[in-house]
């Protein structure tokens, strides 16, 4: 088994490299590639999401059939090579094509988190892993956003990917030379069709991630046009939810999330709806900043609650169920930029309103989470009946 330390370091570096320039895609695409940056940003994100949606389940099957360690090493070496190529591109379509090839391999690394949690036996460790993962995600967003605001001013911003290529190579060598942790042999799970209360939970997940991601593609444009903020200031506000996630991770003990967490989810999501509407039409920058801080706190807590709830329900099948969550999340990430593009043409504040509406829909669907819908789930069988789909 791959160590938790390696998993979280690898995920941090991967997410940092992915998010680095994304807050500034509209401006960068226009300036560097001389295309319509607003339209091309949505097109780029859509293409990237399609690749992840397609490749993630394929990598999941390879994780079952092949040695995970060597799959990850191969992916890291390939991402290193492709990032070097990415640093040398000169047109938008070269950037797009190289990024898509990069995601063919990088998408395998996203499965390291459910792979790790799926091999944890204790519920407390799974909850700790969930909070750590959210911490890693938001730390990466903060580092990438602030570092990206500096990199975007470089004469050749894409050169930064050469440094990330070196880091990928170091990670590959580290994993290749480390001895794997022992893993007890388990009976192979099979797939059967039974009644399982997961469909409406996943529908709530869809609206949740749609709401939180529809506001991102043009956020820095919104803050620049509304408040005349610099790239650094816009990056700081873009990363504010992640800053709050770090603060709460360090100050809110995990034991406070024990017990029934769903009522807390409703309260936090309702508050998030209100503060997003406030962000859309705030008259003063100070009000906008305060609402952004409150929104960030709610975003962190609700993400942790949803993960903890899933891990408690799924138990030893956590990795399998989380693969459903990843698929639904990426569908939301695919639709979000399309929606953002269309409504931002009317008003750059509308994505914030759309985000509030989507979160309201998530709260409306969540009470149906225990309604049963026949779908595929993972169950343990024994002897010769054990098969893999």
C-alpha positions as CSV (number, residue, x, y, z in Angstrom):
1,X,0.0,0.0,0.0
2,X,1.2,3.5,-0.8
3,X,1.8,5.7,2.3
4,X,-0.5,8.5,3.2
5,X,2.4,11.0,3.3
6,X,3.2,10.3,-0.4
7,X,-0.5,10.4,-1.4
8,X,-1.1,13.8,0.1
9,X,2.2,15.3,-1.1
10,X,1.6,14.0,-4.6
11,X,-2.0,15.4,-4.6
12,X,-0.9,18.7,-3.3
13,X,1.7,19.2,-6.1
14,X,-0.6,17.9,-8.8
15,X,-3.4,20.2,-7.7
16,X,-1.1,23.2,-7.4
17,X,0.2,22.7,-10.9
18,X,-3.3,22.3,-12.3
19,X,-4.8,25.4,-10.5
20,X,-1.8,27.7,-11.0
21,X,-2.9,29.7,-14.0
22,X,-6.6,28.8,-14.0
23,X,-7.9,32.0,-12.2
24,X,-6.2,34.0,-15.0
25,X,-7.1,32.0,-18.1
26,X,-9.5,34.6,-19.6
27,X,-6.8,37.3,-19.4
28,X,-3.9,35.0,-20.3
29,X,-5.6,33.4,-23.3
30,X,-6.4,36.8,-24.7
31,X,-3.0,38.3,-24.1
32,X,-0.7,35.3,-25.0
33,X,-2.7,33.5,-27.7
34,X,-4.8,36.4,-29.1
35,X,-8.1,34.6,-28.9
36,X,-11.4,35.4,-27.1
37,X,-10.3,34.6,-23.6
38,X,-13.7,34.4,-22.1
39,X,-15.1,31.9,-24.6
40,X,-11.9,29.9,-24.8
41,X,-11.8,29.5,-21.0
42,X,-15.1,27.7,-21.0
43,X,-14.1,25.6,-24.0
44,X,-10.8,24.7,-22.4
45,X,-12.4,23.7,-19.1
46,X,-15.1,21.7,-20.8
47,X,-12.5,19.7,-22.8
48,X,-10.5,19.0,-19.7
49,X,-13.5,17.8,-17.7
50,X,-14.5,15.4,-20.5
51,X,-11.1,13.8,-20.4
52,X,-11.2,13.4,-16.6
53,X,-14.8,11.9,-16.7
54,X,-13.7,9.4,-19.3
55,X,-10.3,8.5,-17.9
56,X,-11.0,8.3,-14.2
57,X,-13.1,5.1,-14.4
58,X,-10.6,3.6,-16.8
59,X,-7.8,4.2,-14.4
60,X,-10.0,2.8,-11.7
61,X,-10.1,-0.5,-13.5
62,X,-6.3,-0.5,-14.0
63,X,-5.9,0.1,-10.3
64,X,-7.7,-3.2,-9.8
65,X,-5.7,-5.2,-12.4
66,X,-2.2,-3.7,-12.1
67,X,0.2,-2.8,-9.3
68,X,-1.0,0.6,-8.2
69,X,2.6,1.7,-7.4
70,X,3.8,1.1,-10.9
71,X,0.7,2.8,-12.4
72,X,1.4,5.9,-10.4
73,X,5.1,5.9,-11.2
74,X,4.4,5.6,-14.9
75,X,1.8,8.4,-14.7
76,X,4.2,10.7,-12.9
77,X,7.0,10.1,-15.4
78,X,4.6,10.8,-18.3
79,X,3.2,14.0,-16.7
80,X,6.8,15.2,-16.2
81,X,7.5,14.7,-19.9
82,X,4.3,16.4,-21.0
83,X,4.8,19.4,-18.7
84,X,8.1,20.0,-20.3
85,X,6.3,20.0,-23.7
86,X,3.6,22.3,-22.3
87,X,6.1,24.9,-21.3
88,X,7.1,25.3,-24.9
89,X,3.7,25.7,-26.6
90,X,2.9,28.9,-28.5
91,X,-0.7,28.7,-29.6
92,X,-4.0,28.1,-27.8
93,X,-4.7,24.9,-29.5
94,X,-1.2,23.6,-28.8
95,X,-1.8,24.5,-25.1
96,X,-5.3,22.7,-25.2
97,X,-4.0,19.6,-26.9
98,X,-1.0,19.2,-24.6
99,X,-3.1,19.8,-21.5
100,X,-5.6,17.1,-22.6
101,X,-2.7,14.6,-23.1
102,X,-1.4,15.6,-19.7
103,X,-4.8,14.9,-18.1
104,X,-4.9,11.4,-19.7
105,X,-2.2,10.5,-17.2
106,X,-2.7,13.0,-14.4
107,X,-6.3,11.8,-13.9
108,X,-4.9,8.5,-12.4
109,X,-3.4,10.5,-9.6
110,X,-6.9,11.8,-8.5
111,X,-7.7,8.2,-7.4
112,X,-5.0,8.1,-4.8
113,X,-7.3,9.7,-2.2
114,X,-10.2,7.1,-2.4
115,X,-7.6,4.4,-2.8
116,X,-6.0,5.4,0.5
117,X,-9.3,5.8,2.3
118,X,-10.6,2.5,0.9
119,X,-7.8,0.7,2.7
120,X,-8.4,2.4,6.1
121,X,-10.3,0.2,8.6
122,X,-11.2,2.7,11.4
123,X,-13.9,5.3,10.9
124,X,-12.0,7.9,12.8
125,X,-9.0,7.5,10.4
126,X,-11.4,8.0,7.5
127,X,-12.8,11.2,9.0
128,X,-9.2,12.4,9.6
129,X,-8.3,11.6,6.0
130,X,-11.3,13.5,4.8
131,X,-10.4,16.7,6.7
132,X,-6.7,16.3,5.7
133,X,-7.7,15.9,2.0
134,X,-9.9,19.1,2.1
135,X,-7.0,20.8,3.8
136,X,-4.6,19.7,1.1
137,X,-7.0,20.8,-1.7
138,X,-7.5,24.3,-0.3
139,X,-3.8,24.8,0.6
140,X,-3.0,23.9,-3.0
141,X,-5.6,26.5,-4.2
142,X,-4.1,29.2,-2.0
143,X,-0.5,28.5,-3.0
144,X,-1.5,28.2,-6.7
145,X,-3.6,31.3,-6.7
146,X,-1.1,33.5,-5.0
147,X,1.9,32.1,-6.9
148,X,-0.1,32.2,-10.1
149,X,-0.7,35.9,-9.7
150,X,3.1,36.3,-9.8
151,X,3.8,33.8,-12.5
152,X,1.2,35.4,-14.8
153,X,3.4,38.5,-14.9
154,X,6.4,36.6,-16.2
155,X,7.5,37.1,-19.8
156,X,7.0,33.3,-20.3
157,X,4.6,32.1,-17.7
158,X,4.4,28.5,-19.1
159,X,8.1,28.0,-18.1
160,X,6.8,27.3,-14.6
161,X,5.7,23.8,-15.7
162,X,9.3,22.8,-16.1
163,X,9.7,23.1,-12.3
164,X,6.6,21.0,-11.8
165,X,8.0,18.4,-14.3
166,X,11.1,18.1,-12.1
167,X,8.9,17.6,-9.0
168,X,6.9,14.8,-10.7
169,X,10.2,13.1,-11.5
170,X,11.3,13.3,-7.9
171,X,8.0,11.9,-6.7
172,X,8.3,9.0,-9.2
173,X,11.8,8.2,-7.9
174,X,10.6,8.5,-4.3
175,X,7.7,6.1,-4.8
176,X,9.8,3.7,-6.9
177,X,12.5,3.4,-4.2
178,X,10.3,3.2,-1.2
179,X,9.2,-0.1,0.2
180,X,5.4,-0.5,0.1
181,X,3.5,-0.7,3.3
182,X,2.0,-4.2,4.1
183,X,-1.6,-4.7,3.1
184,X,-3.7,-7.6,4.3
185,X,-5.1,-9.8,1.6
186,X,-8.9,-9.3,1.2
187,X,-11.5,-11.2,-0.8
188,X,-12.2,-9.5,-4.1
189,X,-15.4,-7.6,-4.2
190,X,-17.9,-8.2,-6.9
191,X,-20.6,-6.0,-8.4
192,X,-24.3,-6.8,-7.9
193,X,-27.5,-4.8,-8.4
194,X,-29.4,-4.1,-5.2
195,X,-31.4,-1.3,-3.7
196,X,-29.0,1.3,-2.3
197,X,-29.8,4.9,-1.1
198,X,-27.2,6.7,-3.1
199,X,-28.8,8.2,-6.1
200,X,-30.3,11.3,-4.5
201,X,-27.2,11.8,-2.4
202,X,-25.2,12.0,-5.7
203,X,-27.8,14.4,-7.1
204,X,-27.2,16.6,-4.1
205,X,-23.5,16.3,-4.7
206,X,-24.0,17.4,-8.3
207,X,-25.8,20.6,-7.3
208,X,-23.3,21.2,-4.6
209,X,-20.3,21.2,-6.9
210,X,-22.1,23.0,-9.6
211,X,-22.9,25.8,-7.2
212,X,-19.4,26.2,-5.9
213,X,-17.7,25.9,-9.4
214,X,-20.0,28.0,-11.5
215,X,-18.6,31.2,-9.8
216,X,-15.0,30.4,-10.5
217,X,-14.2,30.9,-14.2
218,X,-14.8,34.6,-14.3
219,X,-14.4,35.5,-10.7
220,X,-11.2,37.5,-11.2
221,X,-12.8,39.4,-14.1
222,X,-15.8,40.2,-11.8
223,X,-13.6,41.6,-9.0
224,X,-11.5,43.6,-11.4
225,X,-14.4,45.2,-13.2
226,X,-16.5,45.7,-10.0
227,X,-13.8,46.8,-7.6
228,X,-10.8,47.6,-9.9
229,X,-8.7,45.1,-8.1
230,X,-5.2,44.0,-9.2
231,X,-4.2,40.5,-10.1
232,X,-2.8,39.9,-6.7
233,X,-5.9,41.2,-4.9
234,X,-8.2,39.2,-7.1
235,X,-6.1,36.1,-6.5
236,X,-6.4,36.6,-2.8
237,X,-10.1,36.9,-2.9
238,X,-10.3,33.9,-5.2
239,X,-8.4,31.9,-2.7
240,X,-10.2,33.3,0.4
241,X,-12.4,30.2,0.8
242,X,-9.3,28.1,0.8
243,X,-7.7,30.3,3.4
244,X,-10.7,29.9,5.6
245,X,-10.5,26.1,5.1
246,X,-6.9,26.2,6.4
247,X,-8.0,28.2,9.4
248,X,-10.9,26.0,10.3
249,X,-8.9,22.8,9.8
250,X,-6.4,24.1,12.4
251,X,-9.1,25.3,14.8
252,X,-12.2,23.1,14.5
253,X,-11.7,19.6,16.1
254,X,-12.9,16.6,14.1
255,X,-15.0,15.4,17.1
256,X,-17.4,18.3,16.6
257,X,-18.5,16.6,13.3
258,X,-19.5,13.4,15.1
259,X,-23.1,12.4,15.3
260,X,-25.8,13.6,12.9
261,X,-24.1,16.0,10.5
262,X,-26.9,16.5,8.0
263,X,-28.8,19.3,10.0
264,X,-25.5,21.2,10.1
265,X,-25.2,20.8,6.4
266,X,-28.6,22.4,5.9
267,X,-27.7,25.3,8.1
268,X,-24.3,25.9,6.5
269,X,-25.7,25.6,2.9
270,X,-28.5,28.0,3.7
271,X,-26.0,30.5,5.0
272,X,-23.9,30.0,1.9
273,X,-26.8,30.8,-0.3
274,X,-27.3,34.1,1.4
275,X,-23.7,35.2,1.4
276,X,-23.3,34.3,-2.3
277,X,-26.2,36.6,-3.1
278,X,-24.6,39.3,-0.9
279,X,-21.3,38.9,-2.9
280,X,-23.2,39.4,-6.2
281,X,-24.6,42.7,-5.2
282,X,-22.4,44.1,-2.4
283,X,-22.0,47.8,-2.5
284,X,-18.7,48.0,-0.7
285,X,-15.5,46.0,-1.0
286,X,-15.4,45.5,2.8
287,X,-18.9,43.8,2.7
288,X,-17.7,41.6,-0.2
289,X,-14.6,40.5,1.7
290,X,-16.6,39.6,4.8
291,X,-19.1,37.7,2.7
292,X,-16.3,35.9,1.0
293,X,-14.8,34.9,4.4
294,X,-18.2,33.5,5.6
295,X,-18.7,31.7,2.3
296,X,-15.2,30.1,2.6
297,X,-16.0,28.8,6.1
298,X,-19.3,27.3,4.9
299,X,-17.6,25.7,1.9
300,X,-15.0,23.9,4.0
301,X,-17.4,22.6,6.6
302,X,-20.0,21.4,4.0
303,X,-17.3,19.6,2.0
304,X,-16.1,17.7,5.1
305,X,-19.6,16.9,6.2
306,X,-20.5,15.4,2.8
307,X,-17.3,13.2,2.8
308,X,-17.7,12.1,6.3
309,X,-21.4,11.1,5.7
310,X,-20.4,9.1,2.6
311,X,-17.6,7.3,4.5
312,X,-19.9,6.4,7.4
313,X,-22.5,5.0,5.0
314,X,-20.2,3.1,2.7
315,X,-17.7,1.7,5.2
316,X,-15.4,-0.8,3.5
317,X,-16.8,0.1,0.1
318,X,-15.6,3.7,0.4
319,X,-13.3,3.6,-2.6
320,X,-16.1,2.3,-4.8
321,X,-18.7,4.8,-3.7
322,X,-16.2,7.7,-3.9
323,X,-15.6,6.8,-7.6
324,X,-19.3,7.6,-8.1
325,X,-18.8,10.9,-6.3
326,X,-15.8,11.7,-8.5
327,X,-17.8,11.0,-11.7
328,X,-20.7,13.2,-10.6
329,X,-18.4,15.9,-9.4
330,X,-16.7,16.1,-12.8
331,X,-20.0,16.2,-14.6
332,X,-20.8,19.3,-12.5
333,X,-17.4,20.7,-13.3
334,X,-18.1,20.1,-17.0
335,X,-21.5,21.9,-16.9
336,X,-20.3,24.8,-14.6
337,X,-18.2,26.7,-17.2
338,X,-20.9,26.3,-19.8
339,X,-23.4,27.8,-17.5
340,X,-21.0,30.5,-16.3
341,X,-20.2,31.5,-19.9
342,X,-23.8,32.0,-20.9
343,X,-25.0,33.9,-17.8
344,X,-21.8,36.0,-17.5
345,X,-22.6,37.5,-20.9
346,X,-25.6,39.2,-19.3
347,X,-23.8,40.2,-16.0
348,X,-20.6,39.0,-14.4
349,X,-22.5,38.9,-11.1
350,X,-24.9,36.2,-12.3
351,X,-22.6,33.2,-11.8
352,X,-22.7,34.1,-8.1
353,X,-26.5,34.1,-8.1
354,X,-26.5,30.8,-10.1
355,X,-24.2,29.3,-7.5
356,X,-26.6,30.3,-4.7
357,X,-29.5,28.7,-6.7
358,X,-27.6,25.4,-7.2
359,X,-26.7,25.2,-3.5
360,X,-30.4,25.8,-2.7
361,X,-31.2,22.8,-5.0
362,X,-28.6,20.7,-3.2
363,X,-30.4,21.4,0.1
364,X,-33.8,20.6,-1.4
365,X,-32.6,17.2,-2.7
366,X,-30.6,16.1,0.3
367,X,-33.7,15.1,2.4
368,X,-34.3,12.4,-0.3
369,X,-30.9,10.8,0.3
370,X,-32.3,7.7,1.9
371,X,-34.7,6.9,-0.9
372,X,-33.7,3.7,-2.6
373,X,-32.9,3.5,-6.3
374,X,-31.6,0.2,-7.8
375,X,-28.0,0.8,-8.9
376,X,-24.7,-1.1,-8.9
377,X,-22.8,-1.4,-5.7
378,X,-19.8,-3.3,-4.4
379,X,-20.5,-6.3,-2.1
380,X,-18.3,-9.1,-0.8
381,X,-18.7,-12.6,-2.0
382,X,-16.6,-15.7,-1.2
383,X,-15.1,-18.6,-3.0
384,X,-15.4,-19.2,-6.7
385,X,-18.4,-16.8,-7.0
386,X,-16.0,-13.8,-6.5
387,X,-15.6,-12.0,-9.8
388,X,-14.7,-8.6,-11.1
389,X,-16.6,-6.5,-13.5
